[in-house]
């Protein structure tokens, strides 16, 4: 989990690398992702391909704070906890940036990303890394999870963040 948090912190510290890149031609990374993965996270809403080196588990073990009725569309990916997981996490942030997402705020247990929505509103995506399965001993866990929580309601007007 420390490796993923380090990658996430680096992505937030340098938002021009991980977020805010305008989408142009598919990058080599994106082309590889599309070629090697047939799965998509939240089709029609987030449309994020599953990066090679990660997978969607049968049970994401979402925390109750995210799985309340009707507030979020949820997705997750798991990956082994090794040095390559930094690269996998960085690929997700690059893909989000290519799709118009920008670094948002730090939140308890993770951070948010935002994307322009309709009528001066913005979409909000919560991104939460953790050990997998939740509750596993951090020092002995062999897998990590990234939970994606896409808010079903857009933030508008005074609720939006500055970018």
C-alpha positions in Angstrom: 0.0 0.0 0.0 2.9 2.3 0.7 4.0 1.9 -3.0 0.6 2.8 -4.3 0.3 5.8 -1.9 3.7 7.0 -3.1 2.6 6.7 -6.7 -0.7 8.6 -5.9 1.1 11.3 -4.1 3.5 11.7 -7.0 0.5 11.9 -9.4 -1.0 14.6 -7.3 2.2 16.6 -6.8 2.7 16.8 -10.6 -0.8 17.1 -11.9 0.4 18.1 -15.4 1.8 14.6 -15.8 -1.0 12.5 -14.4 -4.0 14.7 -14.9 -4.9 17.7 -17.0 -3.4 16.3 -20.2 -5.7 17.0 -23.1 -6.7 13.9 -25.0 -5.1 13.7 -28.4 -3.9 10.6 -30.1 -3.9 7.4 -28.0 -0.6 7.0 -26.2 1.4 3.8 -26.4 0.3 3.1 -22.8 -3.4 3.6 -23.8 -3.1 1.6 -26.9 -1.5 -1.3 -24.9 -4.3 -1.1 -22.3 -7.0 -1.2 -25.0 -5.3 -4.1 -26.7 -4.6 -6.3 -23.6 -7.8 -5.7 -21.6 -11.4 -6.4 -22.5 -12.8 -5.1 -19.2 -13.9 -1.5 -18.6 -14.6 0.1 -15.2 -18.1 1.6 -15.0 -19.0 1.4 -18.8 -20.9 4.4 -19.9 -19.9 6.5 -16.8 -16.1 6.2 -16.1 -15.1 4.1 -19.1 -11.7 3.3 -17.7 -10.0 0.2 -19.1 -8.5 -2.3 -16.7 -4.8 -1.9 -16.9 -2.5 -4.9 -17.5 -1.1 -6.0 -14.1 -4.4 -5.5 -12.4 -7.8 -7.2 -12.4 -11.4 -6.9 -11.2 -12.0 -9.3 -8.3 -15.2 -11.2 -7.7 -15.7 -9.2 -4.5 -14.3 -5.7 -4.1 -15.0 -5.6 -0.3 -16.1 -2.0 -0.5 -16.2 -0.1 2.8 -19.6 0.7 4.1 -18.8 4.4 3.8 -18.8 3.9 0.0 -21.5 1.3 -0.5 -24.4 3.2 0.9 -27.5 3.1 -1.3 -27.6 5.3 -4.3 -24.7 7.7 -3.7 -21.9 6.2 -5.8 -21.3 4.1 -8.8 -18.5 1.8 -7.6 -15.6 -0.1 -9.2 -12.3 -1.6 -8.1 -9.1 -3.2 -9.3 -6.6 -5.3 -7.4 -3.0 -5.8 -8.1 0.0 -7.5 -6.4 2.0 -5.5 -3.9 5.3 -5.2 -5.7 7.4 -2.5 -7.4 5.4 -2.9 -10.6 2.2 -1.8 -8.8 3.5 1.8 -8.9 3.5 1.6 -12.7 0.0 0.1 -12.7 -1.3 2.9 -10.5 0.4 5.6 -12.6 -1.2 4.1 -15.7 -4.7 4.6 -14.2 -3.9 8.2 -13.4 -2.6 8.8 -16.9 -5.8 7.3 -18.3 -7.9 9.5 -16.1 -6.0 12.6 -17.2 -6.5 11.6 -20.9 -10.2 11.4 -20.2 -10.4 15.0 -18.8 -10.1 14.3 -15.1 -8.0 16.7 -12.9 -6.6 16.2 -9.4 -9.1 17.2 -6.8 -8.9 17.3 -3.0 -7.4 15.0 -0.4 -10.1 13.1 1.4 -10.1 10.6 4.2 -8.4 7.5 2.9 -7.6 8.8 -0.5 -8.2 11.7 -2.8 -10.7 12.9 -5.5 -10.5 13.8 -9.1 -12.9 16.1 -10.9 -14.1 16.5 -14.5 -16.2 19.3 -16.1 -19.8 18.3 -16.3 -23.0 20.0 -17.5 -24.1 23.6 -16.7 -21.0 24.7 -14.8 -21.0 21.6 -12.7 -18.3 18.9 -12.2 -18.2 15.2 -11.8 -16.4 13.9 -8.8 -14.5 10.6 -8.5 -13.2 9.3 -5.2 -10.0 7.2 -5.4 -9.1 5.1 -2.4 -6.1 2.7 -2.3 -6.0 0.0 0.4 -4.7 -3.4 1.2 -6.7 -6.3 -0.2 -8.7 -7.8 1.3 -9.5 -4.9 3.7 -8.3 -5.6 7.2 -5.3 -7.6 6.1 -2.1 -6.9 7.9 -0.4 -4.2 5.8 3.1 -5.7 6.3 2.0 -9.2 5.2 -0.7 -8.4 2.6 0.2 -9.5 -0.9 -2.4 -7.5 -2.8 -3.7 -3.9 -3.0 -7.0 -2.5 -4.1 -8.0 0.8 -5.6 -11.6 1.6 -5.1 -13.2 4.1 -7.5 -16.4 5.8 -6.3 -18.0 8.0 -8.9 -20.5 10.4 -7.3 -23.9 10.0 -9.0 -24.6 13.7 -8.4 -22.6 16.5 -9.9 -21.2 19.4 -7.8 -22.5 22.7 -9.0 -21.9 26.4 -8.3 -20.5 27.0 -4.9 -19.8 23.3 -4.4 -17.2 23.1 -7.2 -13.5 23.2 -6.4 -11.0 25.5 -7.9 -8.7 24.0 -10.5 
